[in-house]
Amino acid sequence: MIDYLHSKFLEESGDLLNDLENSLLELENHPENEATVNRIFRALHTLKGSGAMFGYEVVSDFTHDLETLYDEVRNKKIRVNQEILDVTLQAVDLLRNIIFDPSADTDSIKNKLDLLGTRAVAIIETTLGSGSVVRYKSTKAEENKEPGNNELKTFKISFKPYPDILKHGNNPLYLVDELFLLGDCKVKSFLEGLPPLENLEVHICYVRWEASLTTTSDISDVRDVFLFVEDQSDIQIEEVPVETEPEELNQPDQNQQVEAVVSPKATFASTIRVSSSKLDQLMNLVSELVTMQARLDMVSQQTADPEIEGLAESLQKLSRQLRDITFEISMIPLQSIVTRFQRLVRDLSQELGKEIAFVTEGTETELDKTVIELVTDPLLHLLRNSIDHGIELPEKRLAKGKPTLGNIKLRAYHSGPNVCIEVIDDGAGISQQKVVSRAVERGLVQPGQALTEKEIFNLLFLPGFSTAGSVSTVSGRGVGLDVVKQNINEIRGEIQVSSEEGKGSIFTLRVPLTLSIIDGLLVSVGVERFIIPLDLVEKIVVFSHQELVDSFHNLIGIGDNKLPFYYLREEFNIQGEELELEQFIIVNYKGQQVGLAVDHVIGEYQIVIKPLGKIFARNRMFSGATILGDGEVALVLDTHRLISDLSDYQSII
């Protein structure tokens, strides 16, 4: 049980710190936003309480200082400024280290946190005067007394937790104990819901409390104590006149037997936490189910048994629904990692003395969680490059007739079965001449060799290649873009560059929505079988073999249009007898139609994509392989790369 609660604490602390960091970045742009200030205060308040609960005293003590600071901001006694935001963002990094990194130098972190706490207190005292704040744990109501506001109030409080509150990692005793920090408090507990000892369950809360609190605090401060258990308990807070004695807290008859009833609200949850490892297991099981279903389809076709065919059809429907639901569960919006990018732009631009506005567009676009994890580091590196190499210093921008404020945009959008993520800046751009000169120096190209724009920009992704004039803490060692390309290639993605010197650059990542299961069209060429992603298939038509052979420059007429096409038997050098009629599959390639000629279209299948392994890592035309129902292997065509590579040397498109 202790391990379970501690793991819940780590999960919730991670969410709180992420939300805290995101809120701080929002507050920097909108310092008067009261809702954001309240969100920051609540996150700090919860971290303080849960940190103390699990023995992270340094977390509890330090967040007390920050909580006090943001309480003054919330009460409009202190205005948000750069120093406050810097202190809090630095604190977020240190709190992450001390909570999640067991190998961290705890003493060093404690010292740094203490210095930040001292700065937080100094900010308060500079604004409100010396002695206006008490550091760390204070006694009862002393910390809540304000000059000129010592009026006592009395509150009657009823606190009835739902039975499953302990399962959410909340301990109601800590909340009751926190009331004593606000003032003079009297509390009674009620045990009418307690079952006989043999029926008692340690994970269920059977107790409720009533309290009388006399304090100088406002009712909002009392409510804040129960802020994060409002949906897990029944809470009533009522102010009573201080001159009259509060109503006696009635103790029920101890012999009274009241059955503990779980409120319907207690068992309802709109969302639940699921560990990523369980999601991975679920995805693997669904993948195996899809493979088994393909085998059953094959058996049903061979036996021609109506009963087996019916079972195969029903299983196919169920497996497809299960697959779609599993996909939806594992999809995460790109917005979930944007805070890291915002923080990088903020901190690095300050370090380099640059003024940069960071804008996002389309970050509600969802990707498989595995893909999200694998594109985060490449995107961080591209953003770092844009900040360091792309955006110029303010004085240089002015000299070029640009505004001092540079712009970096992160844009995401769907493109068929893929997602494109662009990093766009309006900086200095990439000098093609400089890239070529450096490549000649390195012996990568011959002097005077003619290169296309695409070939020049591809030089940037060679190992150790760099155009930086000097090495800095940010970049310049030629380590990075080659790793970016390698990481993107490993998830069947690709990276493209577009840049105009003096105007800016666009780096585009094209990555698959998911890495495991897709709908595919099974085709054959000779004895070989291939899978084409179904999302890219627009139409299937039939041509005679002679029409394809007689076509001029691999262009064939369909209606009023001339379509480029590739004859896969010829491109893959597959031997065998050529058929009189060829199946012509029209796929989408960068918004235009391109044909792929094959022998037969076998049908549509759900397929589980398996990686080809390192030995085939240099083969760009296949994104993986799948095991068919008969146990044979079919290669999965990456039509985008296939057409791109073939068109590079055939000049059809």
N, C-alpha and C positions, 0 to 999 in steps of 0.2 A: 504493500500500500504506500509506503514511504517513497519507494522508487517511482511508483506511478505518479504521485503528487509532485515529485521533483521534476519528472519529465514534463508534466503539465505546466509547471512554473517556467521551465526553459522555453516551451512553446509560446506561452503567453508573453513572456518577457521579450522574446524575439519580435512578436507582433507589436508589442508596446513600443519597443525601441524603433522599429521601422515606421510606425505611425508618428512617433515623436519627431523623428528626423524629417519626415515628409511635412509635418505640420510646421516645423521651424522654417523650412524652405518656403512654404506658403506665406508664413508670417513675414518673412523678409520682403516679399513683394506687396503684402497687404498688412502693414503693421497695426492698423486700426481694427482689424477683424476680430471681434470679441469671441465669436464661435471658435476660431482657431486657438486663441489664448486659452479658452476654457478646455479645449481638447488637450492642449499641452499640460495644463494644470492637472487634469484627471489622470493622464498617463504617468506623470511624476508621482502623484498621490498613490496610485496603484503600485508602482515600482517600489515606493517606500514601504508600503505595508507588506507586499509579498516578499520583498527582500529580507525584511526582518523575520518573517515567518520561516524562511528556509536558511537562516543563519548567515545571510549576506549583510552583516551589520554595516560594513563600509558603504554598501549600496543604499541602505536605509538612511544612514547618517548624512551622506552627501546629498541625496535627493531631497532631504528635508530643507537644505539650504536653497536649492533651486526652486522647490515648491513654494517656499516663503517669498522668493524673488518674484515668481509668476503670480502669486497671490496679490502682491502689490501692483503688478501690472494689470491684473484682473480688476482690481479696485480703483484703477486709473490714477494711482499715486506715482507710478513710474512709467515712462514711455519706453517702448521697445526701441533699442538702438543696436548698432553693429556689435558693440562689445557684449551685450547680453546674448545675442545670437551666436557669436563666436564661442563664448563660454559654454553655452548649452550644447552646441554641436560637437565641441571637443569632448564634453562630458559623455555624449552618446557613444563616441568611439571607445572611451575608456571603460564605460559600463559594459559594452559588448565584450571587451577583452576579459574583464574580471568575472563575468557570468558564464561565458561560453568557451574560454580558453584555459583549460586546467594547467597548461604549461607556462602561462603568463607570469611575469615577475610581479606578484601581488603587492609586495612592499613598494615597488616603484610606482605602480598604479595608484596605490593608496596615497602616496605623497603627491602625485599629480592631481588626484581628486581633491585632496585637502587644499592645494593651492587654488584650484578652480572654485572650491567652496568659499575660500577667503575672498576671492575676487567677487563672487556673487554677493556676499555680505557687504563688501566694500561699496558695491554699486548701490545697495539699499541705503547704507549709512551716509553715503555722499549725497543722496537725494533727500532722505528723510531725517538725517541727523544721527549723530553717534548714539549708540545705546538703543536704537530703535528695533534691533533684532537680536534674538537669542539663538546662538548656534546649536545645532544638533538637538538632542532630546531635551525638551523643557518640561516643567512640572505643571500638570493640570492646566489651569486657565491663564497662567502668567504670560505665555507667549501670545495669547489672544487679546490681551488688554491693550487698548490703544489710547493715546493721550486724548482726553476730552470725550472719550466714548466708553465709560465704565458702567453704563446702565445695565443692571442685571435683568435677565429674562428667565422664565421657567418654562420648560417644555415637557410635555407628557409624550413618551415614545412607546409605541408598540411594535415589536420586531418578531415576526413569525417566519423563519426560513422554510422553504420547501424541503421536503425530506431528502431530495437528491443534491442539495447544495454542496455537500462535501465532495461529491464526484466531480464537481467543476473546479476543484482546487481551492475553494474558499472555506475559511474557518470562521464561523460566526462569532466565536469567542473573541477573536482579535478585534472584530468590529465593536462588540460590546465594550471591550477594554479601551478602545479609542475614545469612547464617550467620556471617560474619566480625564482625558487630556483637555477636554473643552471646559470643564468646570466641576462644580460639586454635583456628584451623580449618585443616585440610589437605584439599585437594580434588583429585580426579583425574577427568578426563573420559574417556569411552569412545566411540569412533567406529566400532564394529564395524558399525553400521547405515548408515554413510555409503555411498551408491551412487556409481558412476562420475560424473565431473563432468558428462557430457552428460545424465545422468538426474536430476541434482539439481534439486529444486524449492525455491524460497526460502521458501515458506509452510509447509514441513514441517520438524519438529524431528527430527533423526536422532541426537541426542546424549543420553547418560545420564551421571549423576555419582554418585560415591561420596565421602563425606566423613568425616573424623574430627574431632569437635568437643570441646574441653575447655572447660568453662564452669561458672559458679556457678548458671546458670539451671536450672530444672526441665525435665523432658521435655515438659511442656505448652507451655512457651515455644518449644521447638524445633518442636513440632507446629504452633504458630500461624503459623510462617513459611510453611507449605504449606497453610494453612487453606482458601484459596479455589481450590486446584487439586487438591483431593483426588479429585474425580471426573474429572480430566483427566490423571491420572498414577498410576503405581505408586510408593508411598512406604513405606519400612521404616525405623524408627528404633529402635535397640536400645542400651540402656545397658550399658557394659562396665566391669569393675573398673578404677579409675584406676591401681592399682599395677602392672597388667600392661599391656604395650604393646598397643595395639589391633591387631587383625589387619591385616596388610599389605594395602593396597588393590591388588588384582591388576589389572595392565594386560594386556589380551588381546593375543594375537599380532596385530601390525598387518597381517599378510598374511591373517589369517582373514577370510573373506568371509561376513558374516551378512546375510541378506536382511531389509530393514526390513518389518515386518508391522504393519499397522494393527489394533489391538485392536478387537474388536467393540464394546466399551464406548466407544471413542473416537468411533465414528460414530453412536452412538445419542444421541438428544436427545428428552426428553419435551416440551420446549417450545423454540421458536425465536423470535428477535426479527424482527419485520417492521415496516418503516416505515409510518407512517400513510398516506403518499402512495401506497404500493403497494396498501394496502387500499382506498383511494378509487378507484384505477384499476380494481381487481378489481370493486368494486361497480358502477362505471359500465359495465363490460363485461357484467356479469350483467344489468344493466338493459336494455342494448341487445339482449342475447340474448332476454330476455323479450318485448320489443317485436317482434323478428323472428319469434319463435315464434307470437305472436298473428296476425301476417300470414300465416304458413304455415297456421294453423288456418282462416283465412278462405278461403285458396286451396283448401284441401282440401274445404271445404264447397261451394264453387262448382263444382269440377271433378267431385266425387263419384268420384274415382279411389281405389280401395281401397289401392293402393300408397302414394299420397301421404298418405292418411288414416292409414295405419300409421306412416309416417315422422313425421307431425305428432304422433301420440299418443306415440311414443317420445321425440321431442324435448321434449314437454311434461313427461314424467316426469323426464328428465335435467335440464332447466332448473329444475324445482321443487326437485330434490335439491341442485343447485348453488346455487340461491338460499338454501335453508335453511342449508347449510353456510357460505356466505359471511356470512349473518346471524349465525350462531353465532360466527364468527371476530371479527366486528366488535362483538360485544356485550361491554360492560364493566360490572362490578358497581359500584353507587353507592359501595361501600366504598372504591373507589380514590381518591375525592376527599374522604373524610371527614376525613383528617388536616388538610387546610386549614381545615375548619370547627372542628375541635378546637382548633387553634392560635389561630384568631380569637377563640373564646370565652375561651380562657385569657388571652391578652394583653389583650383589650379589657376583660374583667371586672376584671383587676388595675388597668388604667389608670383605670377609673371607680370603683374601690373597692367592687365588688359581688361577692357570693358566688354563683356559678352552677355547677350541675351540668349537664353536657351528656350526653345519653343518645341513642343511636341504636337504631333498630328497623327490621328489614327491609332493611338496606343490602346484603344479598346480591342484591337485585333488580337485574336487568341491563337496561341501555339501550344503544342504538346509541351508538358512541363520539362521533359528531357531536352527538347530543342531550345526552350527558354534558357535552361541552365548552360547549354553549350554555346549559345550566341552572346551571352552576357560579357565574357572577357573580350571577344573580338570587338564588340561594340564599344567597350570601355577604351580599348586601344585606339580605335578610329576616332573617338571623341578627343582623346588625349592628343592625337596627331593634329586634329583640326584646331585645337586650342593653341598648341605649341608652334606648329608650322603654318597653319592656315591663317588664323586671325592675326592681323598686324597690331603693333602697339598703337595707342591712340594718336601719337604725333605722326606716325607713318601713314595712318589712314587719312588724317587731315591733309597731309601733303599730296595724297592721291585723289583728293576731292571726295573722300568717303566720310560718313559720320563716324565719330569716335567709337560709337557702340557697334561692335561686331555682332553678327547673328549666326547661331548654329541651330539647325532644325533636325529633329529626329522624326521621320515620317514612316509609317507602316501602312501597307495595303495588301489585299489579296490579289494573287495572280494565278488563276486556275487552282491546282492543288498545292500551290506554294504561297509563301508570304514574302513580300519584298520589304526590306527595311533600309531606308536611306539615311545617311548622315550628310547633311548639306551645310556648307558654310559659304559666307560671302567674303572670304579672305583673299590671300595673295594668289591662290591657284597654284598649279604645278607647271614649272617651266620644262617643256619637252626638250628644249635644247640642253638644259642643265642635266636632265636625266640621261640623255644620250651621251653627253660628254663624260659623265661619271661612269657609264657603262663601257665606254671606250677605254678609260683609264684602267678599269678592272679587267679588261680583255674579254668582256661579255659579248661585244659586237665589234665588227671591223670598222675602221674609219671610213666614212663615206657610204656605209651600208644603208640602203633604203629601208625604212621601217614605217609601218602604218601606225596611226595613233594608238590603236589597241595594243600593238606589239610594244610600243614605247612604255605605255602605262603598266603593261605586264612585267616589265623589268623591275618595277617597284616591289614585286612580291618574291624576288629572288633572295635566297639566304644571304644575310650580311650586307644587302644593298641599302645605302642611305645617301641622301643628298644634303644632309645637315652639315653645316660648316664647322660646328663644334659640338662636343659632347656635353650634355647637361644632365641634371638629375631626372629630367623628364624623358629625353630621347636623344638620338644621335649616334647610337652604337650599332644601328643596322639590325637590331633584333626586334621583331614585332610583326611587320606586315607579312613576312613569310609564314610566321606562326598563325597569324589570322587566317591566311588562305588555307593552310593545312587543316586548321580546326573546322573551317567551313566545308572543306572537301570531305571531311570525315562524316559529315551528316548529309551528304549528297547535295550540298549547296554549292553556290559559286559567288564570286565577288567581282564586281565591275567598277571601273573608274571613269568618270567624266570630269574634265576640268578645263577651264579657260584661264590663262595667266592673267592675273590682275582682277579677276571677277569671282573666283571661288572654285570649289570642287564638290563633286557628289560621289560618295562611295555607296554602292548598292549591294546589299546582301540578299541573295535569293535562296531561301531555305524551305524545306518541305514542312507542311503542317504537322506531320507525324512521321515517325520512323519505322513503324511496325506493320500496320495492316492497311491495305488499300483495295479499292475495287479496280480490277484489271481486265483487259481484253486479251484473251489467249489466242495467239496466232502461230502459224507454222510456216517455215521456209525450208523446203526439203525435209530432212528428218529432225531439224532443230525447231524448238518451240520457244517463243518469247512472250513476255507480258508487256502490254502498253497501258500505262495509267489511263483509266476510263475517263477521268475528268478532262483529259486533253483531247479525247476523240470527238470530232464534230460530225463526221459523216463517213459512211462506207459505200463505195461505188465499185463497179466491175468494169475492167478494161481487158481487151484482148492483149495477149503478149506482144503481138505484132504492133499494136498501137503504141505501146510503151517503147518498143525498140525503134520505131520510126519517128518518135518525137524529136523535135529540134531542141538541143541544149537542155534536155531534161525538163521541158515545159510542155504541159498537156492542157488541152482546152476542156473546161467544164462550164457549160453554159456560155456566158459571154466573157469568162475569165480564163486567164492562162495561169495554171498553178505549177510551181516548181515541185519536183518529186525526187525520191531516191529509191532505187531498186535494191532492196535489202539483200537479195540473193547475190547480186554483183558486189555490193559494198562489203559484205561479210565473206565473200569468196566461198559460198556454199555450193558444193557440187550436186549434181542430180538432174533429172529430166525436167525441162521447163514446161509449165502447163500452158494450155491454150488460152485459158482465162485467168487473169490475176485479180486478186482482191486489192483494192486501192483505199487505204485508210487515210482520211484527211484529219490532221491534228492541228492544234493551235500552237503557233510559235511566234511569240512576241506580238500577238495581235493579228498575225496574218496566217493564211492557210497554207500548209505544206503537206504533200502526199507521201506516203510510205507504201511501196508495193510489196505484197506478201503472197504466198501461195494460197493459204486457207485462213479463214477466221473461225476458230473453234467455238468460242463463246465467252460469256462474262463470268468472272470468278472473283470471289474474295480471296486475296492472297496475303500470306504472311511473308514480309520481306526479311531475308537473312543477309547479313553482310558477306561480301565476297572474301574478305581477309586481306592481309597485307600484300600477299603475292600478286593480287590484282588491283592494288591501290592506284596504279598509274592508268588503269583502263577507265576512261571517263564516260564511255558510251553506255555502261551498265551501272545502275544504281544499287543492284543487289541481285539476289536470286530467291526462288521460292521452290518448295517441294510440292509437286502436284499429287493428286489423289492416287496415281499409280506408282508413286515413289520416285518418278523421274524429276529432274531439275530443269526449271525454265529460268532463263535470265530475264531480269526486269530492265527494259529499255529506259534510259533517261533521254527522252526524245529531244529535250531542249539542248543538251550537250551534244547529242548525236548530230542534230541538224547544224548546230553552231560549228562543230569541228569539221563536218563535211563541207559546209559552205565556205569555210575559210580557204580551202584549197581548190574548190570547184567553181567558186564565184557564181553560183546559181542565184543566191538570195542577196 
